[in-house]
Amino acid sequence: MPQIVADIPLDQLEQLSRKAEAQQLSVSEYLGRLIERELAGEWPVWFRELAGSWEGDLERPAQGEQAERESLDS
């Protein structure tokens, strides 16, 4: 696989490293996935498969009393 070299600010590299570590990936793997997702131009398959997958009822909980607000006309 081809390799590239990129100059990025240190603070961005630190952010990339933290995000990659959170997903248990190397920075290279993390960047590869970011690039792949960006170039795909569409929603990932796993996201599209979520459509219609909810099982159960959706109920909106009671909202309680609405707070009194000041008028914007003042």
PDB file of N, CA, C and O in Angstrom:
ATOM      1  N   MET A   1       0.849  -1.166   0.000  1.00  0.00           N
ATOM      2  CA  MET A   1       0.000   0.000   0.000  1.00  0.00           C
ATOM      3  C   MET A   1       0.899   1.236   0.000  1.00  0.00           C
ATOM      4  O   MET A   1       1.892   1.270   0.728  1.00  0.00           O
ATOM      5  N   PRO A   2       0.574   2.239  -0.795  1.00  0.00           N
ATOM      6  CA  PRO A   2       1.380   3.454  -0.828  1.00  0.00           C
ATOM      7  C   PRO A   2       1.351   4.178   0.514  1.00  0.00           C
ATOM      8  O   PRO A   2       0.397   4.058   1.282  1.00  0.00           O
ATOM      9  N   GLN A   3       2.402   4.920   0.776  1.00  0.00           N
ATOM     10  CA  GLN A   3       2.481   5.723   1.993  1.00  0.00           C
ATOM     11  C   GLN A   3       2.549   7.191   1.608  1.00  0.00           C
ATOM     12  O   GLN A   3       3.037   7.544   0.534  1.00  0.00           O
ATOM     13  N   ILE A   4       2.051   8.047   2.503  1.00  0.00           N
ATOM     14  CA  ILE A   4       2.121   9.487   2.284  1.00  0.00           C
ATOM     15  C   ILE A   4       2.747  10.144   3.513  1.00  0.00           C
ATOM     16  O   ILE A   4       2.749   9.576   4.606  1.00  0.00           O
ATOM     17  N   VAL A   5       3.266  11.326   3.317  1.00  0.00           N
ATOM     18  CA  VAL A   5       3.815  12.114   4.416  1.00  0.00           C
ATOM     19  C   VAL A   5       2.999  13.395   4.488  1.00  0.00           C
ATOM     20  O   VAL A   5       2.742  14.034   3.467  1.00  0.00           O
ATOM     21  N   ALA A   6       2.593  13.768   5.697  1.00  0.00           N
ATOM     22  CA  ALA A   6       1.785  14.984   5.865  1.00  0.00           C
ATOM     23  C   ALA A   6       2.320  15.784   7.042  1.00  0.00           C
ATOM     24  O   ALA A   6       2.684  15.223   8.076  1.00  0.00           O
ATOM     25  N   ASP A   7       2.364  17.083   6.876  1.00  0.00           N
ATOM     26  CA  ASP A   7       2.752  17.980   7.954  1.00  0.00           C
ATOM     27  C   ASP A   7       1.479  18.534   8.588  1.00  0.00           C
ATOM     28  O   ASP A   7       0.688  19.204   7.924  1.00  0.00           O
ATOM     29  N   ILE A   8       1.286  18.248   9.884  1.00  0.00           N
ATOM     30  CA  ILE A   8       0.121  18.774  10.596  1.00  0.00           C
ATOM     31  C   ILE A   8       0.587  19.367  11.921  1.00  0.00           C
ATOM     32  O   ILE A   8       1.617  18.961  12.458  1.00  0.00           O
ATOM     33  N   PRO A   9      -0.164  20.316  12.443  1.00  0.00           N
ATOM     34  CA  PRO A   9       0.200  20.904  13.723  1.00  0.00           C
ATOM     35  C   PRO A   9       0.200  19.858  14.842  1.00  0.00           C
ATOM     36  O   PRO A   9      -0.573  18.900  14.807  1.00  0.00           O
ATOM     37  N   LEU A  10       1.059  20.049  15.814  1.00  0.00           N
ATOM     38  CA  LEU A  10       1.208  19.106  16.916  1.00  0.00           C
ATOM     39  C   LEU A  10      -0.099  18.886  17.661  1.00  0.00           C
ATOM     40  O   LEU A  10      -0.406  17.754  18.035  1.00  0.00           O
ATOM     41  N   ASP A  11      -0.881  19.943  17.887  1.00  0.00           N
ATOM     42  CA  ASP A  11      -2.135  19.770  18.626  1.00  0.00           C
ATOM     43  C   ASP A  11      -3.112  18.874  17.860  1.00  0.00           C
ATOM     44  O   ASP A  11      -3.869  18.121  18.474  1.00  0.00           O
ATOM     45  N   GLN A  12      -3.101  18.947  16.530  1.00  0.00           N
ATOM     46  CA  GLN A  12      -3.970  18.075  15.739  1.00  0.00           C
ATOM     47  C   GLN A  12      -3.481  16.631  15.793  1.00  0.00           C
ATOM     48  O   GLN A  12      -4.289  15.703  15.835  1.00  0.00           O
ATOM     49  N   LEU A  13      -2.177  16.438  15.792  1.00  0.00           N
ATOM     50  CA  LEU A  13      -1.633  15.084  15.911  1.00  0.00           C
ATOM     51  C   LEU A  13      -2.029  14.480  17.250  1.00  0.00           C
ATOM     52  O   LEU A  13      -2.360  13.297  17.325  1.00  0.00           O
ATOM     53  N   GLU A  14      -1.996  15.282  18.301  1.00  0.00           N
ATOM     54  CA  GLU A  14      -2.392  14.787  19.618  1.00  0.00           C
ATOM     55  C   GLU A  14      -3.868  14.396  19.631  1.00  0.00           C
ATOM     56  O   GLU A  14      -4.241  13.383  20.223  1.00  0.00           O
ATOM     57  N   GLN A  15      -4.702  15.199  18.977  1.00  0.00           N
ATOM     58  CA  GLN A  15      -6.127  14.871  18.874  1.00  0.00           C
ATOM     59  C   GLN A  15      -6.317  13.571  18.099  1.00  0.00           C
ATOM     60  O   GLN A  15      -7.084  12.701  18.513  1.00  0.00           O
ATOM     61  N   LEU A  16      -5.617  13.444  16.975  1.00  0.00           N
ATOM     62  CA  LEU A  16      -5.705  12.215  16.181  1.00  0.00           C
ATOM     63  C   LEU A  16      -5.283  10.998  16.997  1.00  0.00           C
ATOM     64  O   LEU A  16      -5.922   9.947  16.948  1.00  0.00           O
ATOM     65  N   SER A  17      -4.211  11.157  17.738  1.00  0.00           N
ATOM     66  CA  SER A  17      -3.710  10.051  18.543  1.00  0.00           C
ATOM     67  C   SER A  17      -4.737   9.625  19.587  1.00  0.00           C
ATOM     68  O   SER A  17      -4.960   8.432  19.790  1.00  0.00           O
ATOM     69  N   ARG A  18      -5.362  10.596  20.249  1.00  0.00           N
ATOM     70  CA  ARG A  18      -6.376  10.267  21.265  1.00  0.00           C
ATOM     71  C   ARG A  18      -7.580   9.569  20.639  1.00  0.00           C
ATOM     72  O   ARG A  18      -8.084   8.585  21.180  1.00  0.00           O
ATOM     73  N   LYS A  19      -8.035  10.079  19.503  1.00  0.00           N
ATOM     74  CA  LYS A  19      -9.191   9.461  18.848  1.00  0.00           C
ATOM     75  C   LYS A  19      -8.863   8.053  18.347  1.00  0.00           C
ATOM     76  O   LYS A  19      -9.680   7.140  18.463  1.00  0.00           O
ATOM     77  N   ALA A  20      -7.680   7.888  17.798  1.00  0.00           N
ATOM     78  CA  ALA A  20      -7.268   6.564  17.329  1.00  0.00           C
ATOM     79  C   ALA A  20      -7.178   5.586  18.498  1.00  0.00           C
ATOM     80  O   ALA A  20      -7.646   4.451  18.408  1.00  0.00           O
ATOM     81  N   GLU A  21      -6.574   6.037  19.588  1.00  0.00           N
ATOM     82  CA  GLU A  21      -6.426   5.178  20.763  1.00  0.00           C
ATOM     83  C   GLU A  21      -7.788   4.785  21.327  1.00  0.00           C
ATOM     84  O   GLU A  21      -7.972   3.649  21.764  1.00  0.00           O
ATOM     85  N   ALA A  22      -8.740   5.711  21.320  1.00  0.00           N
ATOM     86  CA  ALA A  22     -10.086   5.431  21.828  1.00  0.00           C
ATOM     87  C   ALA A  22     -10.769   4.332  21.020  1.00  0.00           C
ATOM     88  O   ALA A  22     -11.613   3.602  21.540  1.00  0.00           O
ATOM     89  N   GLN A  23     -10.400   4.221  19.749  1.00  0.00           N
ATOM     90  CA  GLN A  23     -10.973   3.186  18.888  1.00  0.00           C
ATOM     91  C   GLN A  23     -10.035   1.985  18.743  1.00  0.00           C
ATOM     92  O   GLN A  23     -10.264   1.091  17.928  1.00  0.00           O
ATOM     93  N   GLN A  24      -8.988   1.988  19.543  1.00  0.00           N
ATOM     94  CA  GLN A  24      -7.983   0.919  19.527  1.00  0.00           C
ATOM     95  C   GLN A  24      -7.395   0.718  18.122  1.00  0.00           C
ATOM     96  O   GLN A  24      -7.263  -0.405  17.636  1.00  0.00           O
ATOM     97  N   LEU A  25      -7.047   1.850  17.489  1.00  0.00           N
ATOM     98  CA  LEU A  25      -6.445   1.837  16.160  1.00  0.00           C
ATOM     99  C   LEU A  25      -5.136   2.604  16.213  1.00  0.00           C
ATOM    100  O   LEU A  25      -4.919   3.432  17.098  1.00  0.00           O
ATOM    101  N   SER A  26      -4.267   2.317  15.254  1.00  0.00           N
ATOM    102  CA  SER A  26      -3.081   3.155  15.091  1.00  0.00           C
ATOM    103  C   SER A  26      -3.534   4.451  14.415  1.00  0.00           C
ATOM    104  O   SER A  26      -4.613   4.508  13.825  1.00  0.00           O
ATOM    105  N   VAL A  27      -2.709   5.480  14.506  1.00  0.00           N
ATOM    106  CA  VAL A  27      -3.041   6.739  13.839  1.00  0.00           C
ATOM    107  C   VAL A  27      -3.182   6.503  12.337  1.00  0.00           C
ATOM    108  O   VAL A  27      -4.065   7.079  11.701  1.00  0.00           O
ATOM    109  N   SER A  28      -2.328   5.669  11.771  1.00  0.00           N
ATOM    110  CA  SER A  28      -2.388   5.365  10.346  1.00  0.00           C
ATOM    111  C   SER A  28      -3.725   4.712   9.975  1.00  0.00           C
ATOM    112  O   SER A  28      -4.354   5.093   8.988  1.00  0.00           O
ATOM    113  N   GLU A  29      -4.154   3.728  10.771  1.00  0.00           N
ATOM    114  CA  GLU A  29      -5.435   3.071  10.500  1.00  0.00           C
ATOM    115  C   GLU A  29      -6.591   4.051  10.659  1.00  0.00           C
ATOM    116  O   GLU A  29      -7.526   4.053   9.858  1.00  0.00           O
ATOM    117  N   TYR A  30      -6.525   4.879  11.692  1.00  0.00           N
ATOM    118  CA  TYR A  30      -7.580   5.866  11.937  1.00  0.00           C
ATOM    119  C   TYR A  30      -7.699   6.826  10.755  1.00  0.00           C
ATOM    120  O   TYR A  30      -8.797   7.076  10.258  1.00  0.00           O
ATOM    121  N   LEU A  31      -6.555   7.365  10.305  1.00  0.00           N
ATOM    122  CA  LEU A  31      -6.573   8.277   9.154  1.00  0.00           C
ATOM    123  C   LEU A  31      -7.073   7.578   7.896  1.00  0.00           C
ATOM    124  O   LEU A  31      -7.815   8.165   7.108  1.00  0.00           O
ATOM    125  N   GLY A  32      -6.672   6.338   7.709  1.00  0.00           N
ATOM    126  CA  GLY A  32      -7.138   5.582   6.547  1.00  0.00           C
ATOM    127  C   GLY A  32      -8.651   5.463   6.528  1.00  0.00           C
ATOM    128  O   GLY A  32      -9.287   5.605   5.484  1.00  0.00           O
ATOM    129  N   ARG A  33      -9.219   5.199   7.700  1.00  0.00           N
ATOM    130  CA  ARG A  33     -10.680   5.087   7.782  1.00  0.00           C
ATOM    131  C   ARG A  33     -11.363   6.438   7.554  1.00  0.00           C
ATOM    132  O   ARG A  33     -12.408   6.507   6.907  1.00  0.00           O
ATOM    133  N   LEU A  34     -10.769   7.511   8.087  1.00  0.00           N
ATOM    134  CA  LEU A  34     -11.322   8.843   7.844  1.00  0.00           C
ATOM    135  C   LEU A  34     -11.336   9.159   6.352  1.00  0.00           C
ATOM    136  O   LEU A  34     -12.338   9.633   5.818  1.00  0.00           O
ATOM    137  N   ILE A  35     -10.235   8.896   5.700  1.00  0.00           N
ATOM    138  CA  ILE A  35     -10.123   9.174   4.267  1.00  0.00           C
ATOM    139  C   ILE A  35     -11.106   8.315   3.480  1.00  0.00           C
ATOM    140  O   ILE A  35     -11.780   8.807   2.575  1.00  0.00           O
ATOM    141  N   GLU A  36     -11.185   7.049   3.819  1.00  0.00           N
ATOM    142  CA  GLU A  36     -12.106   6.138   3.134  1.00  0.00           C
ATOM    143  C   GLU A  36     -13.547   6.623   3.271  1.00  0.00           C
ATOM    144  O   GLU A  36     -14.306   6.628   2.302  1.00  0.00           O
ATOM    145  N   ARG A  37     -13.911   7.029   4.480  1.00  0.00           N
ATOM    146  CA  ARG A  37     -15.272   7.504   4.728  1.00  0.00           C
ATOM    147  C   ARG A  37     -15.543   8.801   3.959  1.00  0.00           C
ATOM    148  O   ARG A  37     -16.622   8.976   3.394  1.00  0.00           O
ATOM    149  N   GLU A  38     -14.569   9.701   3.941  1.00  0.00           N
ATOM    150  CA  GLU A  38     -14.727  10.979   3.249  1.00  0.00           C
ATOM    151  C   GLU A  38     -14.856  10.783   1.734  1.00  0.00           C
ATOM    152  O   GLU A  38     -15.665  11.446   1.085  1.00  0.00           O
ATOM    153  N   LEU A  39     -14.075   9.891   1.189  1.00  0.00           N
ATOM    154  CA  LEU A  39     -14.090   9.674  -0.253  1.00  0.00           C
ATOM    155  C   LEU A  39     -15.268   8.823  -0.715  1.00  0.00           C
ATOM    156  O   LEU A  39     -15.613   8.831  -1.896  1.00  0.00           O
ATOM    157  N   ALA A  40     -15.879   8.098   0.196  1.00  0.00           N
ATOM    158  CA  ALA A  40     -16.998   7.232  -0.175  1.00  0.00           C
ATOM    159  C   ALA A  40     -18.185   8.062  -0.668  1.00  0.00           C
ATOM    160  O   ALA A  40     -18.904   7.636  -1.571  1.00  0.00           O
ATOM    161  N   GLY A  41     -18.395   9.244  -0.081  1.00  0.00           N
ATOM    162  CA  GLY A  41     -19.470  10.119  -0.534  1.00  0.00           C
ATOM    163  C   GLY A  41     -20.861   9.639  -0.189  1.00  0.00           C
ATOM    164  O   GLY A  41     -21.841  10.135  -0.746  1.00  0.00           O
ATOM    165  N   GLU A  42     -20.968   8.692   0.712  1.00  0.00           N
ATOM    166  CA  GLU A  42     -22.281   8.215   1.116  1.00  0.00           C
ATOM    167  C   GLU A  42     -22.207   7.716   2.550  1.00  0.00           C
ATOM    168  O   GLU A  42     -21.123   7.577   3.116  1.00  0.00           O
ATOM    169  N   TRP A  43     -23.375   7.446   3.132  1.00  0.00           N
ATOM    170  CA  TRP A  43     -23.405   6.943   4.485  1.00  0.00           C
ATOM    171  C   TRP A  43     -22.785   5.553   4.538  1.00  0.00           C
ATOM    172  O   TRP A  43     -22.938   4.777   3.595  1.00  0.00           O
ATOM    173  N   PRO A  44     -22.090   5.226   5.623  1.00  0.00           N
ATOM    174  CA  PRO A  44     -21.518   3.885   5.746  1.00  0.00           C
ATOM    175  C   PRO A  44     -22.620   2.819   5.790  1.00  0.00           C
ATOM    176  O   PRO A  44     -23.743   3.101   6.208  1.00  0.00           O
ATOM    177  N   VAL A  45     -22.301   1.619   5.366  1.00  0.00           N
ATOM    178  CA  VAL A  45     -23.264   0.521   5.316  1.00  0.00           C
ATOM    179  C   VAL A  45     -23.886   0.287   6.689  1.00  0.00           C
ATOM    180  O   VAL A  45     -25.101   0.124   6.793  1.00  0.00           O
ATOM    181  N   TRP A  46     -23.069   0.269   7.743  1.00  0.00           N
ATOM    182  CA  TRP A  46     -23.606  -0.006   9.081  1.00  0.00           C
ATOM    183  C   TRP A  46     -24.671   1.008   9.469  1.00  0.00           C
ATOM    184  O   TRP A  46     -25.624   0.667  10.170  1.00  0.00           O
ATOM    185  N   PHE A  47     -24.520   2.270   9.015  1.00  0.00           N
ATOM    186  CA  PHE A  47     -25.491   3.299   9.342  1.00  0.00           C
ATOM    187  C   PHE A  47     -26.791   3.071   8.578  1.00  0.00           C
ATOM    188  O   PHE A  47     -27.876   3.182   9.148  1.00  0.00           O
ATOM    189  N   ARG A  48     -26.683   2.756   7.307  1.00  0.00           N
ATOM    190  CA  ARG A  48     -27.882   2.515   6.494  1.00  0.00           C
ATOM    191  C   ARG A  48     -28.656   1.305   7.007  1.00  0.00           C
ATOM    192  O   ARG A  48     -29.884   1.274   6.920  1.00  0.00           O
ATOM    193  N   GLU A  49     -27.957   0.321   7.535  1.00  0.00           N
ATOM    194  CA  GLU A  49     -28.617  -0.883   8.049  1.00  0.00           C
ATOM    195  C   GLU A  49     -29.414  -0.610   9.321  1.00  0.00           C
ATOM    196  O   GLU A  49     -30.250  -1.426   9.708  1.00  0.00           O
ATOM    197  N   LEU A  50     -29.172   0.512   9.970  1.00  0.00           N
ATOM    198  CA  LEU A  50     -29.935   0.859  11.166  1.00  0.00           C
ATOM    199  C   LEU A  50     -31.387   1.207  10.849  1.00  0.00           C
ATOM    200  O   LEU A  50     -32.261   1.063  11.704  1.00  0.00           O
ATOM    201  N   ALA A  51     -31.647   1.662   9.630  1.00  0.00           N
ATOM    202  CA  ALA A  51     -33.004   2.062   9.249  1.00  0.00           C
ATOM    203  C   ALA A  51     -33.967   0.891   9.423  1.00  0.00           C
ATOM    204  O   ALA A  51     -33.758  -0.189   8.871  1.00  0.00           O
ATOM    205  N   GLY A  52     -35.023   1.126  10.198  1.00  0.00           N
ATOM    206  CA  GLY A  52     -36.039   0.105  10.417  1.00  0.00           C
ATOM    207  C   GLY A  52     -35.645  -0.951  11.432  1.00  0.00           C
ATOM    208  O   GLY A  52     -36.382  -1.920  11.614  1.00  0.00           O
ATOM    209  N   SER A  53     -34.511  -0.798  12.098  1.00  0.00           N
ATOM    210  CA  SER A  53     -34.055  -1.837  13.011  1.00  0.00           C
ATOM    211  C   SER A  53     -34.568  -1.666  14.442  1.00  0.00           C
ATOM    212  O   SER A  53     -34.380  -2.554  15.273  1.00  0.00           O
ATOM    213  N   TRP A  54     -35.215  -0.533  14.737  1.00  0.00           N
ATOM    214  CA  TRP A  54     -35.707  -0.313  16.097  1.00  0.00           C
ATOM    215  C   TRP A  54     -36.864  -1.255  16.391  1.00  0.00           C
ATOM    216  O   TRP A  54     -37.805  -1.363  15.605  1.00  0.00           O
ATOM    217  N   GLU A  55     -36.787  -1.926  17.516  1.00  0.00           N
ATOM    218  CA  GLU A  55     -37.866  -2.805  17.941  1.00  0.00           C
ATOM    219  C   GLU A  55     -38.416  -2.265  19.249  1.00  0.00           C
ATOM    220  O   GLU A  55     -37.661  -1.997  20.183  1.00  0.00           O
ATOM    221  N   GLY A  56     -39.701  -2.110  19.314  1.00  0.00           N
ATOM    222  CA  GLY A  56     -40.320  -1.603  20.536  1.00  0.00           C
ATOM    223  C   GLY A  56     -41.095  -0.338  20.260  1.00  0.00           C
ATOM    224  O   GLY A  56     -41.159   0.152  19.132  1.00  0.00           O
ATOM    225  N   ASP A  57     -41.679   0.175  21.319  1.00  0.00           N
ATOM    226  CA  ASP A  57     -42.489   1.377  21.214  1.00  0.00           C
ATOM    227  C   ASP A  57     -41.682   2.593  21.637  1.00  0.00           C
ATOM    228  O   ASP A  57     -40.809   2.513  22.501  1.00  0.00           O
ATOM    229  N   LEU A  58     -41.990   3.707  21.016  1.00  0.00           N
ATOM    230  CA  LEU A  58     -41.375   4.964  21.408  1.00  0.00           C
ATOM    231  C   LEU A  58     -42.433   5.795  22.111  1.00  0.00           C
ATOM    232  O   LEU A  58     -43.494   6.065  21.548  1.00  0.00           O
ATOM    233  N   GLU A  59     -42.150   6.197  23.327  1.00  0.00           N
ATOM    234  CA  GLU A  59     -43.074   7.032  24.066  1.00  0.00           C
ATOM    235  C   GLU A  59     -42.346   8.277  24.521  1.00  0.00           C
ATOM    236  O   GLU A  59     -41.229   8.205  25.034  1.00  0.00           O
ATOM    237  N   ARG A  60     -42.984   9.418  24.330  1.00  0.00           N
ATOM    238  CA  ARG A  60     -42.405  10.670  24.804  1.00  0.00           C
ATOM    239  C   ARG A  60     -42.781  10.834  26.273  1.00  0.00           C
ATOM    240  O   ARG A  60     -43.962  10.819  26.618  1.00  0.00           O
ATOM    241  N   PRO A  61     -41.779  10.989  27.141  1.00  0.00           N
ATOM    242  CA  PRO A  61     -42.095  11.159  28.561  1.00  0.00           C
ATOM    243  C   PRO A  61     -42.817  12.479  28.805  1.00  0.00           C
ATOM    244  O   PRO A  61     -42.733  13.404  27.997  1.00  0.00           O
ATOM    245  N   ALA A  62     -43.521  12.555  29.918  1.00  0.00           N
ATOM    246  CA  ALA A  62     -44.230  13.782  30.284  1.00  0.00           C
ATOM    247  C   ALA A  62     -43.238  14.931  30.348  1.00  0.00           C
ATOM    248  O   ALA A  62     -42.131  14.780  30.866  1.00  0.00           O
ATOM    249  N   GLN A  63     -43.639  16.080  29.819  1.00  0.00           N
ATOM    250  CA  GLN A  63     -42.743  17.226  29.744  1.00  0.00           C
ATOM    251  C   GLN A  63     -42.863  18.167  30.940  1.00  0.00           C
ATOM    252  O   GLN A  63     -42.014  19.038  31.129  1.00  0.00           O
ATOM    253  N   GLY A  64     -43.899  18.000  31.740  1.00  0.00           N
ATOM    254  CA  GLY A  64     -44.063  18.899  32.881  1.00  0.00           C
ATOM    255  C   GLY A  64     -44.554  20.262  32.429  1.00  0.00           C
ATOM    256  O   GLY A  64     -44.936  20.446  31.273  1.00  0.00           O
ATOM    257  N   GLU A  65     -44.539  21.212  33.347  1.00  0.00           N
ATOM    258  CA  GLU A  65     -45.008  22.555  33.022  1.00  0.00           C
ATOM    259  C   GLU A  65     -43.954  23.325  32.247  1.00  0.00           C
ATOM    260  O   GLU A  65     -42.758  23.212  32.516  1.00  0.00           O
ATOM    261  N   GLN A  66     -44.407  24.101  31.290  1.00  0.00           N
ATOM    262  CA  GLN A  66     -43.484  24.911  30.505  1.00  0.00           C
ATOM    263  C   GLN A  66     -43.108  26.166  31.279  1.00  0.00           C
ATOM    264  O   GLN A  66     -43.963  26.808  31.889  1.00  0.00           O
ATOM    265  N   ALA A  67     -41.834  26.509  31.251  1.00  0.00           N
ATOM    266  CA  ALA A  67     -41.350  27.686  31.978  1.00  0.00           C
ATOM    267  C   ALA A  67     -41.925  28.962  31.381  1.00  0.00           C
ATOM    268  O   ALA A  67     -42.105  29.062  30.167  1.00  0.00           O
ATOM    269  N   GLU A  68     -42.211  29.928  32.233  1.00  0.00           N
ATOM    270  CA  GLU A  68     -42.684  31.240  31.785  1.00  0.00           C
ATOM    271  C   GLU A  68     -41.495  32.005  31.222  1.00  0.00           C
ATOM    272  O   GLU A  68     -40.439  32.061  31.853  1.00  0.00           O
ATOM    273  N   ARG A  69     -41.653  32.597  30.037  1.00  0.00           N
ATOM    274  CA  ARG A  69     -40.561  33.334  29.404  1.00  0.00           C
ATOM    275  C   ARG A  69     -40.934  34.785  29.222  1.00  0.00           C
ATOM    276  O   ARG A  69     -42.104  35.140  29.076  1.00  0.00           O
ATOM    277  N   GLU A  70     -39.902  35.619  29.235  1.00  0.00           N
ATOM    278  CA  GLU A  70     -40.135  37.039  29.004  1.00  0.00           C
ATOM    279  C   GLU A  70     -40.446  37.276  27.532  1.00  0.00           C
ATOM    280  O   GLU A  70     -39.983  36.543  26.658  1.00  0.00           O
ATOM    281  N   SER A  71     -41.234  38.307  27.276  1.00  0.00           N
ATOM    282  CA  SER A  71     -41.590  38.658  25.916  1.00  0.00           C
ATOM    283  C   SER A  71     -40.375  39.303  25.219  1.00  0.00           C
ATOM    284  O   SER A  71     -39.584  39.994  25.861  1.00  0.00           O
ATOM    285  N   LEU A  72     -40.236  39.074  23.924  1.00  0.00           N
ATOM    286  CA  LEU A  72     -39.163  39.688  23.153  1.00  0.00           C
ATOM    287  C   LEU A  72     -39.533  41.107  22.734  1.00  0.00           C
ATOM    288  O   LEU A  72     -38.681  41.830  22.218  1.00  0.00           O
ATOM    289  N   ASP A  73     -40.767  41.520  22.941  1.00  0.00           N
ATOM    290  CA  ASP A  73     -41.242  42.827  22.513  1.00  0.00           C
ATOM    291  C   ASP A  73     -40.830  43.961  23.450  1.00  0.00           C
ATOM    292  O   ASP A  73     -41.139  45.118  23.165  1.00  0.00           O
ATOM    293  N   SER A  74     -40.168  43.683  24.517  1.00  0.00           N
ATOM    294  CA  SER A  74     -39.827  44.726  25.514  1.00  0.00           C
ATOM    295  C   SER A  74     -38.915  45.761  24.992  1.00  0.00           C
ATOM    296  O   SER A  74     -38.552  46.687  25.717  1.00  0.00           O
TER     297      SER A  74
END
